[in-house]
Amino acid sequence: MLKGSLEERIETLLKNSGYVTARYHGCFDIVAKRKQMLLIKVLKNVDAFSEEHSENLRLVASNLGASPLVVGDQTRLDRLRNGVVYERYGVPSVNFQTFQRLIDEGIMPNIYSDRGGLYVNIDSDSLRQARGEKHITQRELAEMVGVNKKVIYEHEKHQIRMMLEIAEKLEKILHKKLVKEADVLGSEMKSEITKPKDSLERGVGRKLKDIGFSIGYVQSAPFDILAKDSMTAQSATKEKTLVISDVESDKRRMVRRIHALKEFVTLTNKPAVVITEKYASHALEGVPVINRAELEELDNSKELISIAKRVKK
């Protein structure tokens, strides 16, 4: 299946399920929002998903509270199997059929493909409880399954993945459901440490930090900096405020990108501002624009947030 055709099928599926979507080509291809937000990278071959794209996708996802996902057809060696998760640089990857069941029926896959074969997550508490109810020691259970005692000990103590064939033997012996679903949309993403792409972005980032933001630099997205108001984030009673900044020194490039930025912030309902070197304009497609000199005059994060919230829908 060609990538373009796969994108169309994914977007149609999401829209039919009540998601609002937008398209973009970079570290993600589709952003979709219903109750939760999805950031989807579409690839025919999921092995083409680069570490750089993963870092940027995970950064955006962690800041937006979104779920990142790769949907594709195959690896270099084989087609993706139904109901199996293939992780790439910490981001879950599935085929369209698995994704469709997840969206249409809420059915999560429960098998992971990794080096050495297929694996599952098992419930350590259920394993320990079921073994106790059968009055079987760890050593006895290990011998019945054909593994070392340490395997049973480690899986009762820690939530670690187990080879599928071992988990199936355990369920048969203990008469207990042990395998857990792979919550591919609920994985917590850690924010990545990223670097600015040029001196303009570095200077803007330095100023944003000075006035109270924590920031992340983003490549291959409709924006260049994600900035959280550090003071607001410290208060548990207030919603964390996120400002999306598009830093541009090239006027023509800025104008080309503004539509994607506007579509993205409208869908995600996040305030945005475009920061430029010299270009003078109050707004582009309803998104506020300020230049570096204006930014340098600001004293605190609230002033920039106030400007960013002037986005016209």
C-alpha positions as CSV (number, residue, x, y, z in Angstrom):
1,M,0.0,0.0,0.0
2,L,1.4,3.4,-1.0
3,K,2.0,5.9,1.8
4,G,-0.5,8.4,0.4
5,S,-3.2,5.8,0.2
6,L,-2.5,4.7,3.7
7,E,-2.7,8.3,5.0
8,E,-6.1,8.7,3.3
9,R,-7.4,5.5,4.9
10,I,-6.2,6.5,8.3
11,E,-7.6,10.0,8.1
12,T,-11.0,8.7,6.9
13,L,-11.1,6.2,9.7
14,L,-10.4,8.9,12.3
15,K,-12.9,11.3,10.9
16,N,-15.6,8.6,10.8
17,S,-14.8,7.9,14.5
18,G,-15.4,11.5,15.5
19,Y,-11.8,12.8,15.4
20,V,-10.8,16.2,14.0
21,T,-7.7,15.9,12.0
22,A,-5.0,17.9,10.2
23,R,-2.2,16.8,7.9
24,Y,1.5,17.7,8.0
25,H,4.6,16.1,6.7
26,G,7.5,16.0,9.1
27,C,8.0,14.1,12.4
28,F,4.3,13.4,12.2
29,D,1.9,13.2,9.3
30,I,-1.5,13.4,11.0
31,V,-2.6,15.1,14.2
32,A,-6.0,13.9,15.4
33,K,-8.1,15.0,18.4
34,R,-11.2,13.7,20.0
35,K,-11.0,13.2,23.8
36,Q,-7.3,12.4,23.4
37,M,-4.8,13.7,20.9
38,L,-2.9,11.4,18.5
39,L,0.3,12.2,16.6
40,I,0.7,9.7,13.8
41,K,3.6,9.1,11.5
42,V,2.7,7.1,8.4
43,L,5.3,5.0,6.7
44,K,5.1,2.1,4.3
45,N,8.3,0.7,5.9
46,V,8.4,1.4,9.6
47,D,12.2,0.8,9.6
48,A,12.4,4.2,7.8
49,F,11.4,5.9,11.0
50,S,14.5,7.8,12.1
51,E,15.8,8.4,15.5
52,E,15.6,12.2,14.8
53,H,12.0,12.0,13.9
54,S,11.4,9.9,17.1
55,E,13.1,12.4,19.3
56,N,11.0,15.3,17.9
57,L,7.8,13.3,17.9
58,R,8.2,12.3,21.5
59,L,9.1,15.9,22.5
60,V,5.9,17.2,20.9
61,A,3.8,14.4,22.4
62,S,5.2,14.9,25.9
63,N,4.5,18.6,25.8
64,L,1.0,18.3,24.4
65,G,0.0,15.2,26.4
66,A,-0.6,13.4,23.1
67,S,0.0,9.8,22.1
68,P,2.6,9.2,19.3
69,L,2.1,6.3,17.0
70,V,3.7,4.9,13.8
71,V,1.3,3.2,11.3
72,G,2.8,1.2,8.5
73,D,2.8,-1.9,6.3
74,Q,6.1,-3.6,6.8
75,T,9.6,-3.8,8.1
76,R,12.6,-4.4,5.8
77,L,12.2,-8.1,6.3
78,D,8.5,-8.8,6.6
79,R,4.9,-7.4,6.7
80,L,3.6,-6.2,10.1
81,R,1.4,-8.7,11.8
82,N,-2.1,-8.0,13.0
83,G,-2.3,-7.4,16.8
84,V,1.5,-7.0,17.1
85,V,3.4,-3.9,18.3
86,Y,6.7,-3.1,16.7
87,E,8.5,-0.4,18.7
88,R,10.8,2.0,16.9
89,Y,13.0,4.3,19.1
90,G,10.5,4.2,21.9
91,V,7.4,4.8,19.7
92,P,4.9,2.0,19.1
93,S,4.3,0.9,15.5
94,V,1.4,-1.1,14.2
95,N,-0.2,-2.0,10.9
96,F,-3.5,-0.5,9.6
97,Q,-5.6,-3.4,10.7
98,T,-4.4,-3.2,14.3
99,F,-4.9,0.6,14.3
100,Q,-8.4,0.1,12.8
101,R,-9.5,-2.3,15.6
102,L,-8.0,0.1,18.2
103,I,-10.0,3.0,16.9
104,D,-13.2,1.2,15.9
105,E,-13.5,-1.3,18.7
106,G,-11.1,-0.1,21.4
107,I,-9.2,-3.4,21.1
108,M,-5.6,-3.0,22.1
109,P,-2.9,-5.4,20.8
110,N,-1.1,-7.4,23.4
111,I,2.0,-8.8,21.6
112,Y,5.3,-7.0,21.1
113,S,7.8,-7.9,18.4
114,D,11.4,-7.6,19.5
115,R,14.8,-9.2,18.9
116,G,14.5,-12.9,19.7
117,G,10.8,-13.2,19.0
118,L,7.4,-12.2,20.4
119,Y,6.8,-10.9,23.9
120,V,3.9,-9.9,26.1
121,N,3.4,-7.9,29.3
122,I,2.1,-10.1,32.1
123,D,0.5,-9.1,35.4
124,S,3.1,-9.9,38.1
125,D,0.5,-9.9,40.9
126,S,-1.8,-12.3,39.1
127,L,1.2,-14.6,38.4
128,R,2.2,-14.6,42.0
129,Q,-1.4,-15.1,43.3
130,A,-2.2,-17.9,40.8
131,R,1.0,-19.8,41.7
132,G,0.2,-19.4,45.4
133,E,-3.4,-20.7,44.9
134,K,-2.0,-23.8,43.2
135,H,0.6,-24.3,46.1
136,I,3.4,-24.5,43.6
137,T,6.9,-23.1,44.4
138,Q,8.7,-20.9,41.9
139,R,11.2,-23.7,41.2
140,E,8.4,-26.2,40.6
141,L,6.6,-23.8,38.2
142,A,9.8,-23.1,36.4
143,E,10.5,-26.8,35.9
144,M,6.9,-27.3,34.6
145,V,7.4,-24.5,32.0
146,G,11.0,-25.4,31.1
147,V,12.8,-22.2,32.4
148,N,15.2,-21.2,35.1
149,K,13.7,-20.4,38.5
150,K,15.0,-16.9,38.2
151,V,12.7,-16.3,35.3
152,I,9.6,-16.9,37.5
153,Y,11.2,-14.8,40.3
154,E,11.9,-11.8,38.1
155,H,8.5,-11.8,36.5
156,E,6.7,-12.0,39.9
157,K,8.8,-9.1,41.2
158,H,9.0,-6.8,38.2
159,Q,6.6,-5.7,35.4
160,I,8.9,-6.9,32.6
161,R,8.0,-8.5,29.3
162,M,7.9,-12.3,28.9
163,M,8.3,-14.4,25.8
164,L,4.9,-15.2,24.4
165,E,5.4,-19.0,24.4
166,I,6.3,-19.0,28.1
167,A,3.3,-16.8,29.0
168,E,1.0,-19.2,27.1
169,K,2.4,-22.2,29.0
170,L,1.9,-20.4,32.4
171,E,-1.7,-19.5,31.6
172,K,-2.4,-23.1,30.7
173,I,-0.8,-24.5,33.8
174,L,-2.2,-21.9,36.2
175,H,-5.6,-21.6,34.5
176,K,-5.3,-17.9,34.8
177,K,-5.3,-14.9,32.4
178,L,-1.9,-13.3,32.9
179,V,-1.2,-11.4,29.6
180,K,-2.0,-7.7,29.7
181,E,-3.0,-5.4,26.8
182,A,-0.3,-3.2,25.3
183,D,-1.7,0.3,26.0
184,V,-0.1,1.8,22.9
185,L,-2.0,5.1,23.4
186,G,-1.3,5.4,27.1
187,S,2.5,5.3,27.1
188,E,4.1,8.2,29.0
189,M,6.6,10.0,26.8
190,K,9.6,11.6,28.3
191,S,10.5,15.0,27.0
192,E,13.6,15.0,24.9
193,I,16.6,17.4,25.3
194,T,17.0,19.2,21.9
195,K,19.2,21.9,20.5
196,P,18.4,25.1,18.5
197,K,19.0,25.0,14.8
198,D,20.6,28.5,14.4
199,S,21.7,31.6,16.3
200,L,18.2,33.2,16.0
201,E,16.5,30.3,17.6
202,R,19.2,30.1,20.3
203,G,18.7,33.8,21.1
204,V,14.9,33.5,21.2
205,G,15.2,30.4,23.4
206,R,17.5,32.2,25.8
207,K,15.1,35.1,26.2
208,L,12.1,32.7,26.7
209,K,14.0,31.0,29.5
210,D,14.9,34.4,31.1
211,I,11.2,35.4,31.3
212,G,10.0,32.2,32.8
213,F,9.6,29.4,30.2
214,S,10.9,25.9,30.0
215,I,11.5,25.2,26.3
216,G,12.1,22.4,23.8
217,Y,13.4,23.0,20.2
218,V,11.5,21.1,17.5
219,Q,12.5,20.0,14.0
220,S,10.3,18.8,11.2
221,A,7.1,20.3,12.7
222,P,4.8,23.3,11.9
223,F,6.6,25.2,14.7
224,D,10.1,25.5,16.1
225,I,9.8,25.9,19.9
226,L,7.5,24.5,22.5
227,A,7.5,26.8,25.6
228,K,5.8,26.0,28.9
229,D,5.2,28.7,31.4
230,S,7.3,27.4,34.3
231,M,5.5,29.5,36.9
232,T,2.0,28.3,35.9
233,A,3.2,24.7,35.7
234,Q,4.2,24.8,39.4
235,S,0.7,25.3,40.5
236,A,-1.4,22.2,40.7
237,T,-4.6,24.2,40.6
238,K,-3.9,25.8,37.2
239,E,-3.6,24.2,33.8
240,K,-0.2,24.2,32.4
241,T,0.1,26.8,29.6
242,L,1.9,26.0,26.4
243,V,3.0,28.6,23.9
244,I,4.0,27.4,20.5
245,S,6.5,29.7,18.7
246,D,7.4,29.7,15.1
247,V,10.9,31.3,14.8
248,E,11.7,32.6,11.3
249,S,14.2,34.8,9.7
250,D,13.1,34.0,6.1
251,K,9.9,35.9,5.3
252,R,8.8,33.7,2.4
253,R,9.4,30.5,4.4
254,M,7.4,31.9,7.3
255,V,4.5,32.7,5.0
256,R,4.6,29.2,3.5
257,R,4.5,27.6,7.0
258,I,1.9,29.8,8.6
259,H,-1.1,27.9,7.3
260,A,0.1,24.6,8.8
261,L,0.9,26.4,12.1
262,K,-2.6,28.0,12.2
263,E,-4.3,24.7,11.5
264,F,-2.3,22.9,14.2
265,V,-2.9,25.4,17.0
266,T,-6.5,25.7,16.1
267,L,-7.0,21.9,16.4
268,T,-4.9,21.6,19.6
269,N,-6.3,24.8,21.1
270,K,-2.9,26.1,22.1
271,P,-1.8,29.8,22.0
272,A,0.8,30.6,19.3
273,V,3.1,33.4,18.3
274,V,5.4,33.8,15.4
275,I,8.8,35.4,16.3
276,T,10.8,37.0,13.5
277,E,14.1,38.8,13.1
278,K,12.9,41.9,11.3
279,Y,9.6,41.2,9.5
280,A,6.9,43.7,10.7
281,S,3.3,42.5,10.9
282,H,0.8,42.2,13.7
283,A,-0.6,38.9,12.5
284,L,-0.5,36.3,9.7
285,E,-3.7,34.3,9.2
286,G,-4.8,35.4,12.6
287,V,-1.5,34.2,14.4
288,P,0.2,37.1,16.3
289,V,3.6,38.1,14.9
290,I,6.4,39.9,16.9
291,N,10.0,40.6,16.1
292,R,13.1,40.0,18.2
293,A,13.2,43.6,19.5
294,E,9.7,43.4,20.8
295,L,10.4,40.0,22.4
296,E,13.5,41.5,24.2
297,E,11.3,44.2,25.8
298,L,9.0,41.7,27.5
299,D,9.6,41.3,31.3
300,N,7.7,38.0,32.0
301,S,6.0,35.0,30.5
302,K,2.5,36.4,31.1
303,E,3.1,39.2,28.6
304,L,4.0,36.8,25.8
305,I,1.2,34.5,26.7
306,S,-1.2,37.4,26.5
307,I,0.1,38.2,23.0
308,A,-0.1,34.5,21.9
309,K,-3.7,34.2,23.0
310,R,-4.8,36.7,20.4
311,V,-4.9,34.0,17.8
312,K,-8.0,34.5,15.7
313,K,-10.0,31.4,15.0
